[in-house]
Amino acid sequence: MGRYRRAFWVGIAAVIVGLSTFSWYAIPVPTTGGGSRSRRLELSYPTFGFFCWMGSLVVVPASASILARRDAEAKAAAASAST
């Protein structure tokens, strides 16, 4: 994995932090709009945009994994061609 290792693990951390937003569906989110401190935003279900956002977080670790695999295959091909 070599040089793509950091991108992979940072991407995994972003996905884990992103998954924590599922707690917003169980615990209402406090809002401060309108001067009322007792208002709460209650989310009923994740929408299409939420899944697009979560999918975009997966792009970094997935692409780091693909690039690492390609890099390893290229190194293996170069090593076998030189012998």
VEXROGU-937106 format. One record per atom (N, C-alpha, C): residue number from 1; residue in three letters; atom name; x, y, z. Coordinates in steps of 0.02 Angstrom, whole numbers, plus 50000, padded with zeros to 5 digits. Atoms other than C-alpha are relative to their C-alpha. Last residue first. Layout:
<pts>
(pt NUM,ALA,CA,(X,Y,Z));
...
</pts>
This chain:
<pts>
(pt 83,THR,N,(49962,50063,49988));
(pt 83,THR,CA,(50746,49468,49269));
(pt 83,THR,C,(50000,49955,49941));
(pt 82,SER,N,(49928,49987,49994));
(pt 82,SER,CA,(50702,49648,49226));
(pt 82,SER,C,(50040,49937,50012));
(pt 81,ALA,N,(49973,49984,50066));
(pt 81,ALA,CA,(50529,49603,49161));
(pt 81,ALA,C,(50075,50010,50003));
(pt 80,SER,N,(49997,50062,50039));
(pt 80,SER,CA,(50483,49513,49323));
(pt 80,SER,C,(50028,50013,49930));
(pt 79,ALA,N,(49951,50045,49970));
(pt 79,ALA,CA,(50530,49665,49428));
(pt 79,ALA,C,(50006,49936,49959));
(pt 78,ALA,N,(49933,49973,50014));
(pt 78,ALA,CA,(50439,49785,49313));
(pt 78,ALA,C,(50054,49955,50027));
(pt 77,ALA,N,(49987,50009,50072));
(pt 77,ALA,CA,(50282,49678,49316));
(pt 77,ALA,C,(50069,50025,49981));
(pt 76,ALA,N,(49990,50072,50011));
(pt 76,ALA,CA,(50288,49666,49506));
(pt 76,ALA,C,(50015,49987,49927));
(pt 75,LYS,N,(49934,50018,49972));
(pt 75,LYS,CA,(50312,49855,49521));
(pt 75,LYS,C,(50015,49926,49988));
(pt 74,ALA,N,(49949,49971,50044));
(pt 74,ALA,CA,(50166,49886,49403));
(pt 74,ALA,C,(50070,49984,50025));
(pt 73,GLU,N,(49998,50040,50061));
(pt 73,GLU,CA,(50055,49765,49501));
(pt 73,GLU,C,(50053,50026,49952));
(pt 72,ALA,N,(49969,50064,49984));
(pt 72,ALA,CA,(50100,49850,49665));
(pt 72,ALA,C,(50005,49956,49939));
(pt 71,ASP,N,(49929,49987,49989));
(pt 71,ASP,CA,(50061,50022,49593));
(pt 71,ASP,C,(50038,49935,50015));
(pt 70,ARG,N,(49969,49989,50066));
(pt 70,ARG,CA,(49895,49960,49524));
(pt 70,ARG,C,(50076,50012,50007));
(pt 69,ARG,N,(49999,50064,50034));
(pt 69,ARG,CA,(49848,49889,49695));
(pt 69,ARG,C,(50033,50007,49931));
(pt 68,ALA,N,(49948,50041,49968));
(pt 68,ALA,CA,(49898,50050,49782));
(pt 68,ALA,C,(50006,49933,49965));
(pt 67,LEU,N,(49935,49975,50022));
(pt 67,LEU,CA,(49795,50151,49657));
(pt 67,LEU,C,(50058,49960,50030));
(pt 66,ILE,N,(49991,50017,50070));
(pt 66,ILE,CA,(49642,50043,49687));
(pt 66,ILE,C,(50068,50022,49975));
(pt 65,SER,N,(49991,50072,50004));
(pt 65,SER,CA,(49659,50055,49876));
(pt 65,SER,C,(50013,49978,49928));
(pt 64,ALA,N,(49934,50015,49973));
(pt 64,ALA,CA,(49684,50242,49871));
(pt 64,ALA,C,(50016,49926,49996));
(pt 63,SER,N,(49951,49982,50052));
(pt 63,SER,CA,(49533,50257,49756));
(pt 63,SER,C,(50071,49988,50025));
(pt 62,ALA,N,(50007,50046,50056));
(pt 62,ALA,CA,(49424,50161,49878));
(pt 62,ALA,C,(50052,50015,49946));
(pt 61,PRO,N,(49967,50064,49984));
(pt 61,PRO,CA,(49490,50256,50030));
(pt 61,PRO,C,(49995,49949,49942));
(pt 60,VAL,N,(49929,49993,49983));
(pt 60,VAL,CA,(49453,50425,49948));
(pt 60,VAL,C,(50031,49933,50018));
(pt 59,VAL,N,(49958,49995,50060));
(pt 59,VAL,CA,(49288,50381,49860));
(pt 59,VAL,C,(50075,50002,50018));
(pt 58,VAL,N,(49971,50066,50014));
(pt 58,VAL,CA,(49203,50320,50019));
(pt 58,VAL,C,(50049,50003,49941));
(pt 57,LEU,N,(49948,50013,49950));
(pt 57,LEU,CA,(49172,50499,50077));
(pt 57,LEU,C,(50036,49934,49987));
(pt 56,SER,N,(49941,49959,50017));
(pt 56,SER,CA,(49081,50537,49915));
(pt 56,SER,C,(50056,49990,50050));
(pt 55,GLY,N,(49964,50032,50055));
(pt 55,GLY,CA,(48964,50391,49947));
(pt 55,GLY,C,(50063,50039,49980));
(pt 54,MET,N,(49964,50056,49972));
(pt 54,MET,CA,(48917,50465,50115));
(pt 54,MET,C,(50040,49963,49946));
(pt 53,TRP,N,(49946,49974,49958));
(pt 53,TRP,CA,(48874,50629,50031));
(pt 53,TRP,C,(50041,49943,50030));
(pt 52,CYS,N,(49949,49974,50046));
(pt 52,CYS,CA,(48773,50542,49896));
(pt 52,CYS,C,(50060,50026,50039));
(pt 51,PHE,N,(49965,50058,50027));
(pt 51,PHE,CA,(48682,50442,50031));
(pt 51,PHE,C,(50053,50021,49949));
(pt 50,PHE,N,(49960,50029,49947));
(pt 50,PHE,CA,(48638,50601,50124));
(pt 50,PHE,C,(50041,49941,49973));
(pt 49,GLY,N,(49940,49959,49993));
(pt 49,GLY,CA,(48580,50684,49963));
(pt 49,GLY,C,(50046,49973,50054));
(pt 48,PHE,N,(49954,50016,50055));
(pt 48,PHE,CA,(48458,50542,49930));
(pt 48,PHE,C,(50065,50038,50007));
(pt 47,THR,N,(50023,49985,50068));
(pt 47,THR,CA,(48372,50567,50098));
(pt 47,THR,C,(50054,49982,49950));
(pt 46,PRO,N,(49948,49972,50043));
(pt 46,PRO,CA,(48402,50488,50269));
(pt 46,PRO,C,(49974,50010,49929));
(pt 45,TYR,N,(49967,50050,50041));
(pt 45,TYR,CA,(48244,50465,50373));
(pt 45,TYR,C,(50055,50033,49958));
(pt 44,SER,N,(50036,50063,50001));
(pt 44,SER,CA,(48143,50553,50508));
(pt 44,SER,C,(50035,49945,49960));
(pt 43,LEU,N,(49994,50029,50066));
(pt 43,LEU,CA,(48254,50697,50561));
(pt 43,LEU,C,(49966,49932,49999));
(pt 42,GLU,N,(50009,50072,50000));
(pt 42,GLU,CA,(48199,50794,50713));
(pt 42,GLU,C,(50001,49974,49929));
(pt 41,LEU,N,(50009,50024,50068));
(pt 41,LEU,CA,(48270,50969,50731));
(pt 41,LEU,C,(49995,49924,50002));
(pt 40,ARG,N,(49959,50057,50020));
(pt 40,ARG,CA,(48245,51030,50908));
(pt 40,ARG,C,(49983,49980,49929));
(pt 39,ARG,N,(50019,50032,50063));
(pt 39,ARG,CA,(48181,51195,50975));
(pt 39,ARG,C,(50049,49945,49983));
(pt 38,SER,N,(50028,50067,49987));
(pt 38,SER,CA,(48208,51233,51160));
(pt 38,SER,C,(49980,49964,49935));
(pt 37,ARG,N,(49946,50049,49985));
(pt 37,ARG,CA,(48328,51378,51137));
(pt 37,ARG,C,(49973,49930,50009));
(pt 36,SER,N,(50022,50051,49953));
(pt 36,SER,CA,(48202,51489,51048));
(pt 36,SER,C,(50056,49949,50011));
(pt 35,GLY,N,(49992,49977,49931));
(pt 35,GLY,CA,(48275,51646,50969));
(pt 35,GLY,C,(49978,49949,50052));
(pt 34,GLY,N,(50060,49967,49975));
(pt 34,GLY,CA,(48205,51605,50797));
(pt 34,GLY,C,(50004,50020,50073));
(pt 33,GLY,N,(50035,49953,50044));
(pt 33,GLY,CA,(48342,51481,50753));
(pt 33,GLY,C,(49938,50030,50033));
(pt 32,THR,N,(50005,49936,49966));
(pt 32,THR,CA,(48446,51404,50892));
(pt 32,THR,C,(49963,50052,49957));
(pt 31,THR,N,(49993,49944,50046));
(pt 31,THR,CA,(48432,51221,50845));
(pt 31,THR,C,(49992,50065,50039));
(pt 30,PRO,N,(50023,49935,49977));
(pt 30,PRO,CA,(48461,51066,50950));
(pt 30,PRO,C,(50012,50054,49948));
(pt 29,VAL,N,(49946,49951,50003));
(pt 29,VAL,CA,(48477,50902,50852));
(pt 29,VAL,C,(49974,50068,50025));
(pt 28,PRO,N,(50015,49937,50033));
(pt 28,PRO,CA,(48356,50763,50900));
(pt 28,PRO,C,(50057,50050,50006));
(pt 27,ILE,N,(49997,49946,49950));
(pt 27,ILE,CA,(48438,50597,50949));
(pt 27,ILE,C,(49986,50066,49964));
(pt 26,ALA,N,(50023,50026,49935));
(pt 26,ALA,CA,(48392,50440,50851));
(pt 26,ALA,C,(49996,50055,50052));
(pt 25,TYR,N,(50067,50026,50010));
(pt 25,TYR,CA,(48402,50509,50673));
(pt 25,TYR,C,(49971,49971,50065));
(pt 24,TRP,N,(50047,49944,50003));
(pt 24,TRP,CA,(48549,50620,50719));
(pt 24,TRP,C,(49928,49976,49989));
(pt 23,SER,N,(50027,49988,49933));
(pt 23,SER,CA,(48642,50463,50773));
(pt 23,SER,C,(49950,50058,50000));
(pt 22,PHE,N,(50060,50041,49992));
(pt 22,PHE,CA,(48661,50420,50588));
(pt 22,PHE,C,(49969,50010,50069));
(pt 21,THR,N,(50060,49959,50012));
(pt 21,THR,CA,(48780,50568,50581));
(pt 21,THR,C,(49936,49959,50002));
(pt 20,SER,N,(50026,49976,49936));
(pt 20,SER,CA,(48911,50457,50664));
(pt 20,SER,C,(49938,50045,49990));
(pt 19,LEU,N,(50051,50048,49975));
(pt 19,LEU,CA,(48930,50370,50497));
(pt 19,LEU,C,(49971,50022,50067));
(pt 18,GLY,N,(50062,49991,50038));
(pt 18,GLY,CA,(49017,50526,50431));
(pt 18,GLY,C,(49945,49953,50024));
(pt 17,VAL,N,(50031,49938,49975));
(pt 17,VAL,CA,(49147,50517,50569));
(pt 17,VAL,C,(49934,50013,49965));
(pt 16,ILE,N,(50023,50014,49932));
(pt 16,ILE,CA,(49180,50335,50523));
(pt 16,ILE,C,(49967,50062,50031));
(pt 15,VAL,N,(50060,50041,50005));
(pt 15,VAL,CA,(49188,50378,50337));
(pt 15,VAL,C,(49972,49986,50070));
(pt 14,ALA,N,(50054,49956,50023));
(pt 14,ALA,CA,(49310,50520,50371));
(pt 14,ALA,C,(49934,49961,49994));
(pt 13,ALA,N,(50020,49958,49943));
(pt 13,ALA,CA,(49419,50403,50474));
(pt 13,ALA,C,(49943,50046,49980));
(pt 12,ILE,N,(50038,50044,49955));
(pt 12,ILE,CA,(49420,50277,50330));
(pt 12,ILE,C,(49976,50040,50061));
(pt 11,GLY,N,(50066,50012,50030));
(pt 11,GLY,CA,(49473,50416,50211));
(pt 11,GLY,C,(49956,49956,50044));
(pt 10,VAL,N,(50037,49937,49990));
(pt 10,VAL,CA,(49614,50467,50327));
(pt 10,VAL,C,(49930,49994,49970));
(pt 9,TRP,N,(50022,49996,49930));
(pt 9,TRP,CA,(49666,50285,50333));
(pt 9,TRP,C,(49965,50065,50016));
(pt 8,PHE,N,(50048,50053,49984));
(pt 8,PHE,CA,(49670,50263,50143));
(pt 8,PHE,C,(49973,50009,50071));
(pt 7,ALA,N,(50063,49982,50032));
(pt 7,ALA,CA,(49754,50430,50110));
(pt 7,ALA,C,(49945,49949,50016));
(pt 6,ARG,N,(50028,49944,49962));
(pt 6,ARG,CA,(49890,50386,50236));
(pt 6,ARG,C,(49932,50022,49971));
(pt 5,ARG,N,(50025,50022,49934));
(pt 5,ARG,CA,(49920,50214,50159));
(pt 5,ARG,C,(49967,50057,50039));
(pt 4,TYR,N,(50072,49986,49998));
(pt 4,TYR,CA,(49934,50277,49980));
(pt 4,TYR,C,(49970,49983,50068));
(pt 3,ARG,N,(50012,49928,49996));
(pt 3,ARG,CA,(50125,50291,49987));
(pt 3,ARG,C,(49926,50019,50002));
(pt 2,GLY,N,(49949,49949,50004));
(pt 2,GLY,CA,(50151,50110,50031));
(pt 2,GLY,C,(49977,50072,50007));
(pt 1,MET,N,(50042,49941,50000));
(pt 1,MET,CA,(50000,50000,50000));
(pt 1,MET,C,(50044,50062,50000));
</pts>
